[in-house]
């Protein structure tokens, strides 16, 4: 996040300043159906009683690679977050509370118990499935709220945080979960009408969790995904973002932006399409899905950011489950958080960011992971950015140098479209 090779500016060591430690997590993907034998009891119980049910399971190990988060991994994660919060006055969560394919997994268990096909289950049990998903969301939110104490958790919806599909929540889901987000995650610490006015309908909002000098904008970037259903809400959100940034600039504030799906390349798809790096440009030109967002909406987002240089001091996303950063044409750097769920074969991981109190700028972070091969008692430090990368300058200066080092015709495309996975120690 702080470096891009080829900088021409001599490193400058900043003067010591007071700082926050801010925990940042993403892609929890809790799967309540990891043990099918618990199904009947979970469906019949209130989510406040689910702990005892999960604790009775014969599954006594955390999730393995290729699966979503089970109860054991959820508890390990939350305990480690609590242990590493330090002086963190806020927790940042870039989405995906829910595990993948809960409706299908529900019917896979329910159907044989009631002599139905899975198709019949899907056709007749829609309301029950929605209630179970709502209960799952409530269960996880309650536990996150408990383990993070009084610190508000600034949450944005992930593309799997929905009753069905992979394009994020609809108004029905948001209406049924917005009170939980407000009470359990935000800890009821902000004006409810301002929050509900935009979140309950379309999943985005703005709050000031650290005082009047910082606005944190939580976006619903799922509306902008390639293939997402057409909606006027997508352009309405971008107009709203412009007004929020203008208001923050007029008030002399700094801004953090949180989202789930980042702009730029769909790096996993491109890796499948391009056998060697030289094939990447043609692969991207041939398949619109090689980009995360719809091009017109991405262009509007970038033009909006460009109107307010220096205003946004941090931008976070998730979705890929990997430790990445993306350099935008505006000179902003978007930091992608690793995922908790090991469904892509990754070790569960999260970060503790170091933020200066006077400028709200990230200066360092600690990456913590849970080694699934070793099964330790808790998450451990994978690396400290400043130590591993000998970082001496801020990310904004270095990223602009990277942009300037590219030919003008390629600066917009290359830095925006190519997500770069950060190398980490073995």
Secondary structure, DSSP 8 states (H G I E B T S, - for coil): ----S---S---------EEEEEEE----B-TTSSGGGHHHHHHS-GGGHHHHHHT-S--S---TTS-B-HHHHHHHHHHHHHT-TT-SEEEE-S--B-TTHHHHHHHHHHHHTT--HHHHHHH-HHHHHHHHHHHHHHHHHHHHHHTTTSEEEE---TT-SSSSSS---HHHHHHHHHHIIIIISTT-S-HHHHHHHHHHHS-EEE-TT-TTEEEEE--GGGGBTT----HHHHHHHHHHHHHHHHHHHTT-EEEEE-SS-SSB-HHHHHHH-SSGGGHHHHHHH-GGGBSB-HHHHHHHHHHHHTTTTTEEEEEE-SS-S-EEEE-TTS-EEEE---S--TTS--EEEEEEEEETTT--EEEEEEEEE-TTT--SS-EEEEEHHHHTT--S-HHHHHHHHHHHS-HHHHHHHHHH--EE-----
